[in-house]
Amino acid sequence: MPLPYSEKVMEHFRQPRNVGRIEDADAKSIEGSPACGDMVAVYLKVDRESLRIDDIKFESYGCASNIATGSIITELAKGKTLEEAKHITWKQASEALGGLPPIKTHCSILAVDGLRAAIENYEERHGLIREHKPTTIEVIRKRLKRVMNPMVGLDLVRTKVVKDIEIADGVVRVAIDLPADHQFAANIREEISEKIQPLWDVQKIVVEFTE
Ligand code: FES
């Protein structure tokens, strides 16, 4: 039986606004949903002075609800300051869409998480984080959930290839359960570094593959 989607959801699903990527983005994020395994990417262009979102785009690898929510949150966020955009909730997004079936709540949470992670990425890259908490294994694990395992199209944590994580004196060591000569090894190493690098207290990242 088809889900009872509102007219607005269907309209945003059929003609999503702000779809695509921004090649020279000031910040970006990829978030995955623990509930369904789908992913969303958000790209931002931000005015350095006013910290207003000049442009925002998203790519969704999720369902109709996720596409519709991605479309509506990018509309809501455009022109807002980062601080204002941070407070956009999945409830507001869902209300702006005329409601979503409860079973689809996680899809709008995923889109909003994508927006928040992109804002966080901007703040990290530009030294705007006010409260610096020390990086923990949990923080690293969360970042690794944003790195895809290209062989299966799911993240590294969920596909259980992260063997070990260690943090000592600003050095983060990640052990990956794949051979060093694997065709995607360089790719995975680069993606891991990209996600962990912005953390304020990380000086070096070592990604180890199996022999
Ligand atoms: Fe995965 Fe909707 S079911 S985003």
Residues whose N, C-alpha, C, O or C-beta is under 5 A from the ligand:
A	BS01	FES	C36 D38 G62 C63 N66 C107
